[in-house]
């Protein structure tokens, strides 16, 4: 899936950013000390983890997986050859 533009609300502050499945990237609002709430395109989402890129004050956010579990990759026991 490609990155798509999104309307994001960080701690109640509207910003423009990008979403790629469970990844969100957007500018960090001024005076933000902690990420408490996040809305993407009008839908509240649960934050799994985040970091601040201090070089350009951008938030890089990983959303929590819906249902709380991650699917394991299944193997058919055959190796792939290129």
RAHU-V882199 format. One line per field, one symbol per residue. phi: phi as a letter, one per 40 degrees, with the letter a starting at -180 (. if undefined). psi: psi as a letter, one per 40 degrees, with the letter a starting at -180 (. if undefined). A space follows every 10 residues. Layout:
phi=???
psi=???
This chain:
phi=.ccbcacbbb fgbcacabba fbbbbacccc gcbacbaabb fgbcbcccaa abcccbfbcb bbcccdggbb ccccbcgbcb bc
psi=iihiiihihh fehhihaihg behhhiihii ehdihdihhh fehhihhdii ihhedefihh hhiihheeih hihiieehii i.
